[in-house]
Amino acid sequence: MTVFDLSQMPLRDLNAALHQVPEGANDTGFTVDNPRGHHAVAVGIDRPVSVEIKGSVGYYCAGMNDGGLVTVHGSAGPGVAENMMSGTVVIEGDASQYAGATGHGGLLVIKGNAASRCGISMKGIDIVVCGNIGHMSAFMGQSGHLVVLGDAGDALGDSLYEAKLFVRGTVKSLGADCIEKDMRPEHREKLAELLERAGVTDAKPEEFRRYGSARKLYNFNIDNADAY
Amino acid sequence: MCGIVGLFLKDRSLEPRLGALLSDMLITMTDRGPDSAGIAVYGAAKAGKAKVTVQSPDPDADFSGLEAALKAAELEAGVAVKSTHAVIEVPVEQVDRVRSVLASLRPDIRIMGSGDRVEIFKETGLPKDVVARFDVPAMSGTHGIGHTRMATESAVTTLGAHPFSTGADQCLVHNGSLSNHNNLRRELARAGVQFETQNDSEVAAAYITAEMAGGKNLGQALTSALDDLDGFFTFVVGTKSGFGVVRDPIACKPAVMAETDRYVAFGSEYRALANLPGIEMARVWEPEPATVYFWDHENAA
């Protein structure tokens, strides 16, 4: 276990050390003390390291994560786990805007609330939010899953492609081309798997509603001009 | 980009440290905007007295003999010079005359703000240099707001720096950019409002002043700002006894708030709050879009 105290050591040393763990190494555990809202903590991880961050972080924490397990024992600023490829990122507190944006894969778990634009342009990432999410979440989401145990803000899933959205609470409004869809057995099965992977034990798949794309805005059609 | 901060103290024992805490918060935000910086501090009111903070491009010439000149104009004025700024203290009933007397005596002097309690200091340069220049860390007070600027809409000048005064004991800092400020400026100018700059935030400040002059309270003025101002904004607004926060409905300009038994704090980022006493135990949250938040000493008790 390597300990980095960010009040004593530069951030670049931490990120460089995370990038230099040899393949097949046994000691892949890192602890980060005093993050104090630093930006770009634990970005660009490309191997299965485990990073425990003891406090709140600023912009772009765990960005581009590919295979690491990053846990933030606090809240995260804008763009947490942006463009994640694989691995797991867990936020014990809240996340600011565009959490998990453009993510291609992996699992992002937010135990508190997420702000606006959660999962914007998601491309395969799975996101589980235990609290509420803000407006314009999953905007132009292409694939992956967004699971929300609380409520969703305005314009959920606006201009959605094939990302699947599950919300247990209320949805303030749906965005253009986003509609409620039936929960079929395969959706309940997938949702149960996601909840289990996120460590959620107090929610059942039957309590959720599913939202997805009406597929009317994929290609321009003059009849739909008003919807853009 | 810009960085904005605000601190509202509930615990009076923190008041001697207000300037130091707020300066530290602002300096932490330096890399959000290094062009200019400013701070407004609400200190203790003196019975029957009001303060006018002024600025001069040539302080040596403008401030020398100013006190005597004001007294010769039958103003019972005390002048405290701080670098390019000076705080003029006069009896409350004379405060309106200060402006006209200064206009004839020292036409280059600009008024930064006035009121019973507020003092506003702003200049081009880095926050650490600006707060040192005006000795802000030594100031005590009940609450204050600050701004560090990355200029987008107008020139990097002292007058383009924030906070902007929005009336007696009121001022505003802004992170964002307004898109309908030219039109609003024309409308307000037609109604008699005078503008010093081409800055969009000055228009926001003038708008709020005009709304409140029309009878709205600060909360109502901020609520109508949500309808009438087009563009991106996170505003932090200071008043004589409180401070308010509002974000536009898109809310892409960042904002974090923290509250403990001792204070309410605002920062563009959590980093700005990380040195505050007891922050580990604070309730920390992101203010909701299109929602007016307000704290007031007079209503809090």
Interface residues (C-beta under 8 A of the other chain):
Chain A: R36 G37 H38 S56 V57 G58 Y59 S75 G77 P78 G93 D94 S96 Q97 A115 S116 G134 H135
Chain B: P249 I250 A251 C252 P254 V256 E269 Y270 R271 A272 L273 A274 V284 W285 E286 E288 P289
